[in-house]
Every structure is written in structure tokens, then in C-alpha cells.
Amino acid sequence: MKYTWICTFLLFISCSSIQEEQEPEPNVIDIPISTIDYSTMSNWYFHPNQPFNFLQTYDLDIAVVDENLNITSNIEINNNATTNTGIDVFWVHPTHLENPPSFPSTVSIETQDTNYIGLTILAQGALLAKYGRFFAPKYRQATPASFLSAYHTEEERAIALLETYSDIKASFQNYLDNHNNGNKIILAGHSQGSFLLAMLVRDLFDTNPELREKLVTAALGGMGYVYALNNSTLGGWWKNIGLCTTTSECGCVHYWRSYENDKNIPEPIVTFPSYSETLVNSGLVYRKTNINNDTFFQDNLIFDIQGSPLRYITPGIQYSFSNGANFVAFDDMYTARFKRESNVKVGLAVDFIANPTDQRLNELENFESPIIFTDGDFHIKDYHIYIWALMQQIDEKISVCW
């Protein structure tokens, strides 16, 4: 209060000199040490060394279904979830919590619906087991308030995220120290999982050239807050790792979030991690978002400003016409395009273009998102919408870079 009084009333004295003398130290909060033992296989949803790994026997083939519910072709996808191909996949699942606390905190693994989360990982990420061994850790999830609550301080939100992140860092470090053995790495996740991976990329990869050389890509689905300096792919969340500028580029970040074509893209949520000075000081964000000067980005390497066909892939188990396939693909049903409404309002705009006689279920029709999302936000379906485009790019990266 004394400092404020001086700068308020002594208007003709340089406050900058006073500030220099009394500038507070940056609020650095160390990343806590995780309490979870990741050498124990029960602390992983999927791990190649588990005595029983359900993903290992999971059929990844995709049945392509036409408007008359006929299977027109079958896309064969090899399952390498426990096979050392020289590439590993490290997957972090999205938020799934029932009746979480309304304040920033973490939720213990024991109180989470781990069966449902395991199925969510299969639905969103299992196809990436095509590329190699698949690692998916359990972790203490941060509550939605840790990302969204304007009624709590930035530091309170950050402390909860730091605790959650400590689990992701510990699980990845266990993988890196004991299982990587020089393999290339695909980082992938959705929603909360993507934000946590963004912190991991900054913390471990961005400052380590040797680790950067291992990175195939970081596929941060549903993040929607990827920013950089104008006319650059650097200088936002990460200093040395850029946003992917070509489909074949390795060691970069892919990022997307999906919206209904005819709806406005929502304003940014300023309580998200990239706005946190505490996370910057703790080394998990290179530079906090400056909403007035920064430009937000959206992956536009497959879909540009003109609408083009989108292959929508969804779990097939819920459909009687899937003939038992775990995944089905719908073609000629949606288009997607790169959409920008402002420097910070950008996304993947999805449009329904099927014929009126199409018998396939439009999963995006009357789509009900949780209350925290706006009408027309397809966030929960981000990976179903973009997984085929992502795999096309990963295929190209692997063929070009190695």
C-alpha cells in the first residue's frame, strides 16, 4: 500500500525509478515432486510392459461407410501398441471428472472413472498406435476451475496446474529414462491433455536440442490457444519449437480446435494457462499471451480457407452397421476450412454437406457441449474430426524426416 501511495501522489517524481528500486521478485513456484510411482504398471492406462494390455489386441482397421450404410472399403491399420518400431506415442487424455470441486485443485486417480477414461483414450488416440509403442499415463486431473475460474487468483489456478503437471512430467521422465532407448517421439493429447503437453514441450523439449531431435510432432488437439509473434511461428508458448508450417515438417507443433461453420468463434478465455505469469516464471510457458499484440493460429496445412472434404472417423462399436469394426469413417458428409474472424478468433470450421437421404447419423447435429463451451463448439469431437488429417501428416513426416 505504501508503494501505491508514493506512485499515486508524487506525480512529478519518476515512478519508474522507484519501481526499479522496489520491483518485486518474480513469483516463481517450483514444480512439485509427483507422488505417483510410474514404475508401477497400474499407474498407466496403456503401457507396452503391462501384463495385460487391452490396446495390444484392439482392431484398428477402419470401415468406410457410405450414405446407404454399406461398407465400401476397409482401411487396414497395423496395431504396434507394444511393438518397437523406433517411434513411441505418449498420449495424455482430456478432462473427465464427475462433480469435481468448484475451486482450483487436483482430483486423485482413485476417485476418477478410469474405465471410462480408458475407453476415451481408445476412441480418440488408439489409431496412433499405428506408429509404435503407446504410453498413456494416469494422472491427477486438474479441476475445470483450474482453467476457468475468474473467482480465484492466477496463482491459485497455477498451483493446481503445477501439481497436475508434476504427474505428466514424472510419467514422461520415467518413460524417457527407462523405455525410450533413442526412439523418436509423438506427443499427442486432447483438451487438458494438450495443455499439459504444451507445458512438457516448453519444460523439457524447448530447452534441450537433443530431445528436440527426437520429436516427430506434438499433436495438441483442442488446445485452441497457440500463439506467436506476428509473421513468425516462434515466440509464443515455446521459444525454439515452432508451429508446423508444412505437412512434412518434423519437430514442430500441430494444433486445432473445431467449430460449427456458421457460428461465431468464441472469445479467448483469459484464465487459461498461457495467460499465467506464474507458469511463465515456473518455466512452463515461454511468454504469456498478449491478446492485443499476438496472433492466434490454427493448423491450416490440410484445410485452407476454402472448404474441402473431411473424413470423419468415429468409434464404430455404437453402430449396428459397422460389422464389428472398432472405427468407421464417413466420407462426403462434412467439409472443413480454416476460419479467422480476428487475430485471436481462429479455428477449424466444419460444415455438414450430406444429402437429405443420407442414413448415417450426423454426430454433430444438435451437438450438446458441456456448459463451459459455447453453442457450435465441437471441442469434444476434435480428434474424431481431425485424426485422419493428422495421420496423413505424420505419415509424411516419417517418410521425409527419417
N, C-alpha and C positions, 0 to 999 in steps of 0.2 A: 504494500500500500504506500509506503514512503517513496519508493521508486516512482510510482504512478504520480504521486503528488508533485514531485520535482519536475517531471516532464510536462505536467499539465499547466503549472503556474509560471514557471520560469521560461516564458515563451521566447525570450530574446537570447537565451543561452543555448548553445548547440546541444540538443539531446543526443545526437549521435556520439559525441564524446563521452557523455555519461553512460550511454548504453555500452560502449566499448569497455568501460571500466567495470560495469556491473552485469555484463552479459552472462546469463545463467549457462551452466554446463549443459550440453545435450543430454536429454533424458534417455540414457542407454540402459535397457533392461536385457540382461543376458538370457539367452535361450536356456530354459531349464533342462535338466537331465531327465530323459524319459524313464518312467518306472516300469516299462514293459520289456520283457525279455524276448527278443526276436530270434534267439536261437531255439526257442520252443516253437514247434510247428503249429501248435494250436493257436498261436497269435498271428497266423496268416490265414486269409481266406483261401488263397491258392499259392502253392509253393512246390517246385519240382521234387523236393525231398520228402514231401508228405507221404505217409504210408498208404493213404487213400486220397487220391486227387480226382474229384469228380470231373473237372475240366479235361483231364487227360483222355477220357473216353467220350467226350461230348462231340457230337457230329456237327461240324461247322459248315457243311455244304448248304448252299442257298438255292431254294426252289423259286424260279421266276414264274409268277402267276399273272395271267392276263385278265382282262376285264370280264371274261366269262368264267372265271375261277378255274381255268385249266392251267396245268403246269406245262409251260412251253419249253423249258430247259432247266438244267441243273448245273449250278456253278460249284465245282469241286474246290474245297478249301482244305489244305492239309492242316492237321492239328499237330503243332510242335510244342505244346504246352510244357512238356517235360523233355524235349529233345534239344540238345545243344547245337544250334545252327550257327553259332558265332554272334547271334543277336539275342538280347534279352528284352522283355517288355516289363516295365514297372508301372503298375496301374494303381491309381488312388480313387476310391469310389466317392460318389456325391453324398450330400447330406440325406440321411434317413433317420429321423428321430420322431418318436411319438410322445406328445405332450412334454416337450423339453422345457427347462426353466426359462423364464422370460427375461433373464439377465445374462450378460456375457459370462460364459463358463464352459466347461467341458463335461461330456457325458461318458461315464465308464463303459468299457466294452461289454461288461457283464449285463448291463441294462439295455443294450441295443438288440434290435431284432436281426441277429446275424444271419439267420436263414434267408430272410428277405433280401438283405444286403448282398449275400452270395448270389442270389438269383438276379439282382440288379447288375452285378458285375458281368454275369454271363450275357445278359441281354444287351448291355452297352459295349463291353470290351472284349468278349470272348473271341471275336473274329480276329483280333490282333495276335492271338496265339498262333496264327499262320506264320509269324515271323520268328518265333523262338520261344524259349522258356518264359513262363508267365508268372510274375510275382505280384501278389496283391495283399498288402498288409491290413490287419485290423488296426484301428486307432481310436483314441478318444475324440469323438467328434466335437467340434465347437457348436454351440447353440446358434440358431439364427440371429439372436440378439448380438452375438459377437461380430456379425457383419452389418447388421441393420439398425441397431438401437441408437436413436438420436437422444435417448434419455440417459445414456451413460457416456462417460468420457472416452475420448480416443484412447487413452492409456488403459482403461478398463477393458475395452474391446481388444486391444493389442495383447494384453496379458493372457487372455483366454486363447487367442490365436497362437501365441508363442508356446503355450502348453500343448496344444494340439499339434503344432508343427514339430515339437520335440519328438513325438512318436514317429512322424514321417521321416524325419532325419535319422532317427535311430534305426528304423527298419531299413532304410536305404543304405546306411553305413554298414549294417550287418550283411546286406546283400553284396555291397561293394567289397568288403573285406574278405568274405568267405565264399562267394559264389561267382563273382563276375569273371575272374581269370582272364582279363583282357578283352572280353566281349564288347561289342557295340551295344548301345542302349537306346531303347524307345521309351520315353516318358509319356504317359497318357492318363487322362482322368477327366472328370466332369464336375462342374459346379464347384463345391467346396474343395473337391479333389484337385481341380485345376488351380485354384488359388494357392493351395498348399504346395503344389508342384512348382508354381511360379516362384515361391519363396525358396524352394530347394534349388532351382536353377540359378537364382541370384546368389544363394549362400555357398553352394559347392561348385557349380559349373562355371559361372560367370567369372570367377576369380582364379580358375585353375585351367590353364591351356591344355594340359594332358587329359583332363576329364572332358573338356570341350571336344577334343578329337574323337571321343567315343560316342558322342551324341548323334544319333540318326536324326531325331526330331523330338520336340516336346509338343505334343498334341493336346492343347488346353481347351477342350470343348466347354462351351457355356460360360466362358470367363467374361467376355464382352468388355473388358477394361484393359485393352492392350494399347498402349500409347507410346509415342516417341516424339522427338523434336521434329518440327516441320522439315520436310524434304530429307528425312533420314529414317532409317529403320532401327537406329540405336538411341540411347539416351533416355529411355523411359524406365520401365521396371528393371531392365538389365543394362549394364554398361557395354559389355563386349559381345553379347549374343543378340543377333538381330532378328527381326521378323522375316519369315521366308519371303523372298522376292521372286523365286522361280520354283516350279514344281519339283525340280531335281536337286535343289539346294539342300545340303545336309548341315547339321549343327545349328539349326535355326528353330523358330517357334511358329507353329500353326495355331490358329485361334479363330473361333467363330461363335456366334450366337444367333438363334433363329427366331424370326418374327413373321407374322402374317403379312402378306404383301400389301394389303390395303389399309393396314393400321399404322398409326404413327409409332415410331420407335421411342421408347420412354427416355426421360432424362436420366443422366447418370446418378447413381446413389453414392453420395459423398461420404458415407460411413464405411465404404468398402476399404480393403487393406491398402490399396495403392495410395490412399489419401493419408496414411498414418505416418506421422513423424517418428513415432516410437519404433515402428517397424523399419524405417529408414535407418535410424540410429542403431538398431539391433542387427543391421546387416542383411535384412531380408528383402529390402526394396532399395534400388539404387537411388532413385529420386522420386519424391511424391508427385502425384498428379497435380498439374496446374491447369485447371479447367479452362482458364482464359487464354492460355498460350499453346497448350498441347493439342495434338490431333489424335483422335482415337482411330484404330484400324480394324479391319475385318478381312479375313482370308478371302481374297478375290482371284485366286490363281486358277480355279476351275470354273467358277461362276463370276462373270463380269457384269456390267451394268445392263446387258440385255439378258432376258430370261432364257435359260437353256434347260434341257431335260434333267431331272433329278431322279436317280434310282433310290427309292425309299426302301430301306431294309428294316424289318421288324421281326421280333420273335414269332416263329410260326406255330408254336405249341398251342396258341389260343385259337387257331383257325382249323376247322374241320377239313378244309380243302388243301391243307399243306402236305398231306400224305406222310405225316410224321416228321417233316423237316423241322429242325430247330430254328431255322431262319427262312423267311420268304422275302422276295424282292418284288416291288410294284414298280413297273415302268409305265410311261405315258399317263401318269396320274398327277404329278407335280412338276412345276418348274421352279427354278431358284435364280436369284440375281443379287448382285452387290447393290446395296442401297445406302445412300448417305443423305441425311437431312441437315446435318451441320457438322462442325469439326468434331463433335463428341457424340453425335447420334448416328450410329452406323450399325449395319447388321446384314444378315443373310435373309432376304425376303423370299418367302415361299408362297407359291400360288397353286391353287387346285384347278387342274385343267381337264379332268376326266370327263368322258361322255356321260350324259344323264342315265344311260343304260348300264353304266359300269356297276358290276355287282360287288366289287371289293369295298371293304369298309374304309371310309376316309377317317383315319385316326385323328386327324387334325380338325375335323368339323366339330363345332361346339366344344372345343377343347377347353377343359377347365383346369386352370393352373392354380397352385396354392395362392392364398390371399396376398402373399408378398409380391406376386407378379401381376403385371397389368394385362388387360384384355389383348389378345393377339400375340402374346409372348409364348413361343413354343419351346421354352427353355428345357423342359423335362424330356423333350424328344430330340434334343440337339444331336445326339450320337446316332439315332436312327436316321435322321435327315442327312448327316454328313459323312457317315462311316465309309460309304463306297468311294466318295471323292477323296477322303483321307487315304484309303488303302491304295488308290491309284497313284497318289503322290509318293507314298512310302515305297511302293514297288519301283518307281522310277529312281528314287534316291538310292536305293540299294543297288540297282543296276549301274548307276553312274558313278557313285562315290567309292564303291569297293568292288 
